[in-house]
Amino acid sequence: MDEKKEFGKILVAFFAGGAIGAMLGLLFAPASGSDTRQKIKDTSVTVKDKTIEKVGEAKEEATSLVSRGKEKVGDVKSQIQSAFEAGKGAYKGKKRRNGPRSRGRSIV
């Protein structure tokens, strides 16, 4: 879970840095006010579209990771269950072979 949070933080920081850098580049570029506003608008739309795309990719990757995790848990659960049943069968088999043992004093 911590890895997902870290990945999300890195992803957000990456896109925020890119957006801020693009905006600052446009603001300091020599152009008229209307040209600069249009560039800002175009850039913000592009950044928004790319962000939506990358978030979608991240969701797909997270879904894939969750699916693989569930498969692994199912496999391990099955192995543990099989081992438990084998141990239970071995215990019952040994108990039948040895027969009931008296506990306490023997009567002679």
C-alpha positions in Angstrom: 0.0 0.0 0.0 2.9 2.4 0.8 4.4 1.8 -2.6 1.1 2.8 -4.3 1.0 6.0 -2.2 4.7 6.8 -3.1 4.0 6.1 -6.8 1.0 8.4 -6.7 3.0 11.2 -5.0 5.8 10.9 -7.6 3.3 10.9 -10.5 1.5 14.0 -9.1 4.8 15.8 -8.5 6.0 15.0 -12.0 2.9 16.4 -13.7 2.7 19.4 -11.4 6.3 20.3 -12.1 5.8 19.9 -15.8 2.7 22.1 -15.8 4.4 24.8 -13.7 7.4 24.8 -15.9 5.3 25.1 -19.0 3.3 28.0 -17.6 6.4 29.9 -16.5 8.0 29.4 -19.9 4.9 30.9 -21.5 4.7 33.8 -19.1 8.3 34.8 -19.7 8.3 34.3 -23.4 8.1 37.6 -25.4 4.6 37.6 -26.9 1.5 39.7 -26.7 -1.0 39.2 -23.9 -3.6 37.5 -26.1 -1.0 35.2 -27.6 0.3 34.3 -24.2 -3.3 33.6 -22.9 -4.0 31.4 -25.9 -0.7 29.5 -25.3 -1.6 29.1 -21.6 -5.0 27.8 -22.6 -3.6 25.4 -25.2 -0.9 24.1 -22.8 -3.3 23.6 -20.0 -5.6 21.6 -22.2 -2.6 19.5 -23.4 -1.4 18.9 -19.8 -4.9 18.0 -18.7 -5.3 15.5 -21.5 -1.9 13.9 -20.8 -2.7 13.8 -17.1 -6.0 12.0 -17.7 -4.1 9.5 -20.0 -1.4 8.8 -17.4 -3.9 8.5 -14.6 -5.8 5.9 -16.7 -2.6 4.0 -17.3 -1.8 4.1 -13.6 -5.3 2.8 -12.8 -4.8 -0.1 -15.2 -1.5 -1.0 -13.7 -2.9 -0.8 -10.2 -5.8 -3.1 -11.3 -3.3 -5.5 -12.8 -1.2 -5.5 -9.6 -4.3 -6.1 -7.4 -5.4 -9.0 -9.7 -2.0 -10.6 -9.6 -2.0 -10.2 -5.8 -5.3 -11.9 -5.5 -4.1 -14.8 -7.6 -1.0 -15.2 -5.4 -3.1 -15.1 -2.2 -5.4 -17.7 -3.7 -2.5 -19.9 -4.6 -0.9 -19.6 -1.1 -4.3 -20.2 0.5 -4.8 -23.4 -1.6 -1.3 -24.6 -0.7 -1.8 -24.0 3.0 -5.2 -25.7 2.9 -3.7 -28.7 1.2 -0.8 -28.9 3.7 -3.3 -28.7 6.6 -5.5 -31.5 5.2 -2.4 -33.6 4.6 -1.3 -33.0 8.2 -4.7 -33.8 9.5 -4.9 -37.0 7.5 -1.4 -38.1 8.8 -2.4 -37.4 12.4 -5.6 -39.4 12.1 -3.7 -42.3 10.4 -1.1 -42.4 13.2 -3.8 -42.2 15.8 -5.6 -45.2 14.3 -2.4 -47.3 14.0 -1.4 -46.6 17.6 -4.9 -47.2 19.0 -6.3 -45.6 22.1 -3.7 -45.1 24.8 -4.6 -45.1 28.4 -3.9 -42.1 30.3 -2.8 -42.3 33.9 -2.1 -45.5 35.9 -2.2 -48.9 34.3 -4.3 -51.5 35.9 -2.2 -54.7 36.5 
